[in-house]
């Protein structure tokens, strides 16, 4: 049993005696985490203890003449119907009701409020429903454990006025502290009354319990439950999903192939340039409210036969590529995974990250521009953004292929995380650097569309310009730790393009997030009436591309600092070494490392293992694709290619070396 939180700070509320709701569901049980739960779980473990980032503050109205008892019965029925609301997350083998997992999920308010104590006793002898192996992809050995019965203490408050406003403030307070996943139900709630009549339910929910799809489903059920309807229990719950995901043969084979091909085409990082001194706090988020951007996106989608979600995805990818100097952009899209009827009625997290790789065909600095940057590492500055070594297409031309890549990503978002992690490790081993995919896009709109846009003709330039006068950008917040370097997201507003950009200021200044919002609007509006060349997007959006210092060059889709890579090779090999760009077997540039063999480092396999270990986490170095081991160094730095050779090769084939790195 958890202790009661402190009294609320929301103004205009008077605390009344709390009420206890007893619940008894159809079953309890234990299973491995579903793949959707694993994604949220890994993110919560990355945060500090008690961090409320993954909590959801939510309010539901109470309409009609329902009294307090009816509302409390509805709360009980809600918890009984959806097993996810009575699920704990515990280390395998832990006793029911005991702790043993980190606290770390939440939202962004500053206090927690009274009246949400929950007991979480599990019924004796509850079966393991799915999966004997409960080791998650992160190796935590965590399971989901569903309580069949228990009690939930619900706060009751009287509002002086505006009960929904008071309930929203109360929900924020309820969500302001992290859940104890092993000992606490993932829901806290309180009823807000006006003149003794219930008018709103304030909720704090763990993202481990519900995702956006689930919230919409519960919102539709809520008034029916308050009215006393006897709704059937959903036939598909996370315990069933866990069993399905561990069936034989398991699902997700096509999704794994999609990931492998995407990893091979993606840059190893969109942020392969020197870090800068981060701001404090390190992560900042800005938002935009732009009806004009929404109207323009609708017009572009209709004209090119794509969705507005794809328009926004390609626009985000183009802005990111323009700033970071890439012609290929890799974004992780948040995929709802509600394609099947059974998951369409399941409450619980089903979303996973899908890999979307979009070839934009422009934006790279050419090899001749390596010396452009004479500023400090990672600075952004005005000046020539560089030229592309391929012909620049237009934003309109990118929409069709980008739409197909987006759809393929959404179709292939359900997969075993452990297999995708293994594929990432294999690609990293082959590529010669860690694979960094910390760039995200999330479309949270209902059905991926707007339902109430202004009736404006996008072909009327004057009307569209007037609509832009209603746009605004605003600061959302700053955070000390977020598992993303950039995160694009829509908001749920139905009548405007509500859009957000979060950036890691160790790579991009905070002002870039705000500029990207205005740049998104400018790009979409301009594309309605004119062709927008991809190689001019930075200029049109008012963005300054990253300046890479002298010595940086591009190898395939990746940027690398030759001096830093050579210094790393010398350090790990303990002697003279050189790194040069030479033609590979396919005629493309290949990074070749020359060094003197010594005991323990006398094969390409051994050298590659130590280089990969030393390069872990770095965005400025790339392990050579080919190693040449010589008996002695040359007389001069340029003589390495003519040295006698003991052995040479890529060092990528043996799996034993990967095992030595824990990969």
N, C-alpha and C positions, 0 to 999 in steps of 0.2 A: 504494500500500500504506500502510495506517495503522500507526502505532506501537503497541506493546503498552501497555495501561493498567497502572497500578501494582498491586501485590499487594493481595489482598483484606483487608478488615478484619473480616469476619464471624468470630465466635469459633468455635473447635472445628473449623477446617478446616486441612488440610495440603495445600499445593500439590504436585502431581505434574507430571511433564513434560507440556506441552500436546500435543495431537494436531492434525494438519492433515487436513481433509476436502476432497477435491476433488469438484467437481460439474460436470456437463455437462447442461444442459437441452435440451429439444427445439428451442427457438428462442431467438433474441434479437431485439431490434428497438427502435425508437424511435417514440413517438407523443406527441401533445399529452396533457396531463393529463386524466384523466377528471373529470367534474363532482364526484365524491366526493373525489378527490385535491385538486382545487382548493380545496375548503372547508378541508381540513386545512392545505394549503400556506399559504393566506392567514393562517390563525391562527398558524402558526409564524413567519411574517414579522413579525407584530405583536409578538412577544416579543423580548427581548434575545438577543443571540448567546449560544449555549450554554445557554439556559434549558431545563431538562429537563421542562417541564410536560407535553409530549405523548409522553413515553416510556411504555411499558407494561412493568412488571415481572411476570414470569409463571413458573410452575413446572409441570412435568409429571412425574408419577410414572413410574418404571420398575419394572414388576412382573415376576414370574417369574424365570427363570434366565438372562436375556439377559446376555451379556458386553459388555465395553467396545466391541469391534469391531462388534457388532450394533447398539449404540446409535449409534455414529458413522455406520454405514451408514444408519440411519434418519434421522439429521440430514441427511445428504447427499441422500437421497431426498426429504425434505421440501422442501429448497431447490430441488431439480430440478423437483418437481411444481408449485410455486407461483412463478410468475414475479415476483410482488410481493416475494418475499424476496431476489431478486437484481436489484432495480431501484435505479438512482440517479436523482437529480433534478437536472438540470443546465440551465444557460442554453442556449438553442438556438444551435448552432454551436460549442459547447465540444467539445474533443477528449475522447474516451473516457478515463476515469480521471483527468481533471483536475478541480480545484476550481473554484469560481465561484458557489456558492450560499452563503447564510448557514448557519451552524450555529444551530439553535434548536428543539429538540424534547426532551421528556424527562419524567421522573418526579421523585420527591421525595426520594430518598436522598442521602447525603452523600459517597459515595466511589465510585470505579469500580474494577473488579477485573481482574486479569490473565487472559489466555487467550482473547481474542475478536478477534484480528487478522483482517482479511479483505482479500483482494485482489480487485479488481473489474474485471479486464480485460474489455473487450467484444470479441467476435469481429469481425474485419475485414469490412467490407462488409455489416454488418447492415442490413436494409431499414427504411425508415420504414413502419410498418405502418398507421398511421391519421392522417389529417388533415395537410394541408400547413400550415395555420395553427396555430401552437403558442402563440400569445399567450394567456395566461390572463386570467381576469376581472380580476385585479389588475394586469395589464399587465407581468408579470414575464418573459414569453417563456420560461417554463420548460417542459421536456419530461420525460417519463419515459423512461429508457433502460434496457432489460433486458439484463443480461449473460447470454450463453449459457453461459459456463463461467467457472470461477474457483476460488478456494481460501478456506476458512474455517478459521481457527485456533480450536480448541475447548479451553477450559481443562478440566483434570481435577483433582479434589480428593477427598481422603479425609476423611470426617467422623468425629469422635470418637463421636457419637451423634446420634439424631434427624436423619436425612439430609434429610427434607422441610423441617424447620424451618431447617436450615442452608442449603438451597437457596433458600428464600424470602429469607433475608437476603442471600445471594449475588446473587440476581436484582435485589434493590433496589440493590445496589452497581453491578451492571452497567448499570443504567438511570439512574444518577445523573448522567450527563453527556450532553450533546446529541450527536446524530449529525452527522457531516459528510455531508450528503445527496448531495453530488456524488462523493465519493471513498470512501465506506464503505458496505458492505451495511447494510440496515436491521435487522440481527439480530446480536446477540451472545449467545453461549451457553457453558455450562460443565456438565460432568457431575459429579455428586456421588456418591461411592461410600461404601459401608460394608463394611469388611473386604474391600476389593478388588472388590466387586460393585456395579455401577451401580444406584442407587436413585432418582435424580431428575435432571431436566434443568432447569437454571436459565437463564432467557431474559430478555433485554432486547430489546424490539421498538419500532420507531418506529410511531406511529399512522398514518403515511403508508403503512405496509405492511399493517397489519391493523386491523380494527375488532372490536367485540364479537362480531358474527356469525362473522367469520373465526376468532376465537379458539376458539369452540365447535366449529367444523368441524375445525380442526387438532387440537384435543384428542381428538375422536372418531377421527381418523386415526392418531394417535400410537401407541397400543398395537398396531395392525395393522402399522404400519411396523416397529416394534421386533420383532414376531414374524416379519418377513420376507415379509409379503404383498406381492405385486406389484400395487399399486393403479393403476388407469388414470389417466392425466394428465387433469385437468379440461379440459373442452372450451372453457370460457369464462374468459378472463383479462382483466386490465385493458387490455391492448392491444386486445382484441376489443371491450371496452366503449367505449373511446375511439373506435373506428371506428363503432360503432353510434350514439353520441351526435352524430357528425358526418355522419350519413346524410342523404339527401334524400328526403322531408321529414324534418327533425329531430324527435325526440320532445319532449314537454314542453309542447305548446300548451295543453292543459287546465290544467296546473299553473300556467302563466303567467297564465291567466285567474283562477285561484283567488288568486294573489298580488295581482293588480290589485284585485280586489274586496275582499280583506282589507285592503290598504293604505288603501283609501278609507274603510273603517269604523273602523280602529284609531286610537287616540290617536297623535299624532306622537311621544309618548314616555310611558311609564308614570312617568317621573321628571321631569315638567314642574313643578318647584318649585325653590327656591333650593338650591344646594349648601351643605354644611356643612364644617367643618374635618375632613378625614379623619383616621382613626386611623392608627397606624403599627405594622405594615404596614397598607396600605390595605384589603386584601380579606381577609375572614375567613370560615371555613366551619365550621358545626356539623353534627353528625349525631344521629340518633335511632334507637333500637331499640325498636319498640313492637309486640308481638303484638296488643294490643288494637286499634290502628289498622288492622292488617291484617284482623282478624276483622270489624270494623265496615265496612271498605271492601267486603269480600266480601258482607256482608249488604245493603248499599245497592245494590251492583251487581246482585245477584239480584232485589231488590225492584223496581228500576226498569228492568230489562232493558238494562243498560249493562255496560261492562267496568270492572274495577278501575282500569285505566290511566286511563279517562275520569274516574272518581271522583276520583283523585288529581290529575289535570290541572285539573278544575273547582275542587277545593278550593284548589289552589295559586293559581289565577287569582283566586278570591274573596278569599283572604288578601291578595294583592298589591293588588287593587283597594281593599280596605277600608283599607289603610295609606296608599295614595297618593291616595285621593279620586277614584276613577273608577267609572263604571258599566259601562264596557267595558274588558276586559283583553286585551292582546295578548301572547302567548307564542310563542317559537320552539320548536317541538318537534323533537327529533332523530329523523329518519325513516330507518329502516334501508334502505329501497329494495330489499328482497329479495322483491318480489312475483312475479317471473318465475323459472322454473326455472333459466335460465342464470345469473342473478345469485345464485341460491340456492347454487350450487356454486362461486362465484368467491371466492377469497381476495383481499382488498384492500378499501380504504375505499370504500363505496358510499353511506354516509349523507350526507344533506344536511339543512339546516334548513328546516322547514316552518312557515308562518305560521298560527297558530290564534288567531282573534279571537272572544272569548266575551262576549256581551251578558248582563250580570248584573242590569241594571235597577235597581240601588241602589248607594248608597255615595258619590254625589257630594255635595259641599258645594253648597248652593243659592246663587244669586247674592246672597242677603241675608246670607250668611255670610262675605263676602270679608274683613271686618275682624276675624275671630276672632283672628288671630295677632298677639300683641304680643310674641312671643319673637323670638329671633334667627333668621336665615334657616335653614330646614331643620331646626329643632329639632322634636323630638317631645315632646308634653306631654299631660297629662291634660286632660279637659274635654270639652265638647260636640263630637263629631266632625263635626257638620254634618248637614244633612238632605238627603234626595233630592228632586229635583223630579219624580220619577216614583214610582209605587206600588212598594213593596218587595215582591219575591217571596220565595220561600224557597229554601234550598239544594237541597232535593229537586226543586223545579220547574226549577231550572237544570241538573239532571243530564241530562235528555233532550236539550235543545238543545245543551248543551255536548258531549255524546257525539257528536252528529251533526257538530258542527264539528271535533271531534278526529279522527273517522274521515275526514272530507273532507281534513283536513291530511295524514294518513298516506297517503291515496290520491294526493295531489298534491305529493309531495316530491321528484320527479325532474324537474329543469329545468336549463336553461342559465343558470349564475350571471350571465353578462354581461347577459342579458335581464332578469333579476330586478333586478339593480343599476340598469339603465336605468329600469325601472318605479318603483323607489324614488326615483330622482332626479326623475322626472316628477311623482310624487306630492308630493315635497318642494317642487318649484317651484310646483305648484298650491296646496298647503296653506300655504306661506309659512314653512316651517321644515324643518330637517333631520329625517329620519325616523330615530328611535332605537328599535331593536328589541332592545336588550341585556337582554332578560328571557327566560330559557330554562327548558325542562322536558325531562328525559331519563329515560325509563323503561328501565332496563338489564336488567330481569328477563327470564329465559328465557321466551319466549312471552308476556311481559307478564302473568305470573300467579305466585302462590305455590303451591307443591306440598306443603307440609308444615305447615300451620297447626294450632295447638292445637284440639282438639275441644271448643269452647266454644259454647254456645247464645247468640247475640248478643241474644236476647230476655230472657235472664236478667241483669237489671241487676247483681245481686250478683256473678255469675260474671265479667261483663265488668269490673266495678270491681276485682275481685281480680286479673284479668289485667293491668290497668293498673299494678298494683303492681310488675310486672316491667319496666316501661318505664324507659329511661334516655336522657339526652341527654349529649353529649360534644363537646368541642372537637376539630376535625379538624386545622386548620392555618390559617396566615396567609400571605398572598402579597403581593408588591409590585405585581404587574401581572397582571390577568386581563381578557379581553375580554368582560366581562359586568357588569351592574349588579346582577343577581340571577340565581341559577341554582338551580332545584329539581331534585333527582335522586333516584331510588330507588337502592338497593343490590341486589346479586344474591341476598341471603339468602332461602332458600325458606320459612322458618318464622316470619318476623317482618317487619313493615314497617320495613325499613331505609331511612331517608330523610335527605336532606342539603339544607341551604340555605346558599348562599354569597351574601354581600352586599358591595356597594361602600360603604364607610363614608363616602364623600364625599356619599352621598345618604341612607343609612339607618345608624343606629348598629349596631355589631356585635351588641349584645344583641338586636336585632330578629330576627336569624337564629335565635337560640336560642328566642326567644319564639314564632316562627312554628312551630317543631317541636311544642312543647306545644300551640299553638293548632290545628295540624292534627289532632292526636289528639283534642282536646276537640271540635272541629267534627264529626269523623266519628262519634265515640262518641255525642255528643248527638243527631246526626241520625238515628241508628238508632231512637230512642224518641220523638222530638219534632220538630216543624217548627222549623227554624232560619231566622229572617228574615235576608235578606242584609244589611239595614241594621244588624243587630246583631252581625255577625261580628267586627268589631274588638273590641267589648266582650266577647263570648264567648271569643275567642281571647287576650284579655289584651294587645291591641295598641293603641298610641296613634297615631291618624292624624296624618299630617303637617299642621302648621299653616302655611298660606300667609300671608304678611304682607298688610297692607292694600294695596289697589290691584290685587290679583289677581282675575281673573274668568275664566269659562269661555266659550269660543267653540266651539260644537259639542262634539266630544270632547276638546278641548284647553284646558289652563289657560295663561294668559298674564298677565304683569305689564304693565299699561297704562303706568305711569310709565317702566319700563325700555324699553318699545317706543317710547314717544314720545321718550325721550332718544336712542335709537339713530337714529330718523328725523331728529331735529334735527342730530345729529352728521354723518351721511352726506350730508345735504342742505346743510349749512353755513348754516342760517338758521332762521327761525321755522317751527314745524310743530306739529301736534296730531294725536292719535290718539283716536278716539271710537268707541263701540259704537253702531251705528245699525241699524234694521231693513233687512234685505236684500230682494231681490226675492221670496224665498220666505217672508218674514215673520220668519225667524230672525235672531238678532243677527249683525251683520257688522262686522268691524273696518275702519274707514275712516281713511285717513291724509290730512291736509290739509297742504299745503306751498306755498311760493312757487317758481314755475318759475325756472330759471336756465339759462344755456348748458350743454349736456351733460346736463342733468336737466330736460328740457322735455317728456317723454312718460312715461306710466305704465310703459312697457316699460323705459325707462332707469332710472327710479327703482327699480322692482322688482329689477333686476339688482344695483344697488349695495346695496340693503337686504339681499338674500339673501346677498351676499358678506360683509357685516358681521355678519350673524346666524349665520354658520356655527358649529356646535358649541354654541350656546347653548340652554338649556332654559327660559329665562325670557321670551323674546321671540317674537313671531309677526309676520311681515310682513303689513301690511294687505291685506285682500282687495280693497279698492277704493282707488284713489288719486285725489285731487282736486287739480289744480294751478291755483294762483291767481296773478294778476299782482302782488298785494301782500298783506301780512298784514292782518288786521282790527284795529280799534282796541282790542279786548279779547280775552282768551283764548276767550270763549264765542261770538265772532262768526264763526268759520270757516265754518259751514254757510251763512251768508248772503253770503259773499264772492263777487264775480264769478269765473267759472270759465273758464279757458282750455281745458282738456282734462281728461277724467277717464276712468278705466277700470281694469281689473284688472291689466294689464301682464303677463298670463300667456301670451298666445298665441304670440308669435314664438319660434321655436326658436333664432334667432341669439343671443339673450341667454343662453340656457342654454349654448350653445357657448362664449360668452365666459367663463363661469364654469368651463369644463372639464367640464360635465355632459353 
